[in-house]
Amino acid sequence: MATTYSGRDIALFVIAFFFPPLAVLIKRGCGADFIINILLSLLGAIPGIIHAFYIVHKYNEGHEDLERGGLHYQQVPAEEPTRVTYGSSNTNQ
């Protein structure tokens, strides 16, 4: 399954490469993730960059999160009336 990223997420990946805490601050706000990223960045550039990339990827705006109910299934009529097929529905139409 290919992951799609919004333009904002791609910009955050670029920002995360040069200044990781800023990308985490923009994505998650001033919270635990931001403090963790500052501490990791103080340990060295690579841990901070990896954590920032992880945060931007984990909280990606371009995917449907199954745990939050982003994808709903409903019965779809099949060609045989006795057979029921399940499929995804796109409610944006």
Secondary structure, 3 states (H helix, E strand, C coil): CCCCCCHHHHHHHHHHHHCHHHHHHHHHCCCHHHHHHHHHHHHCHHHHHHHHHHHHHHCCCCCCCHHHCCCCEEEEECCCCCCEEEEECCCCC
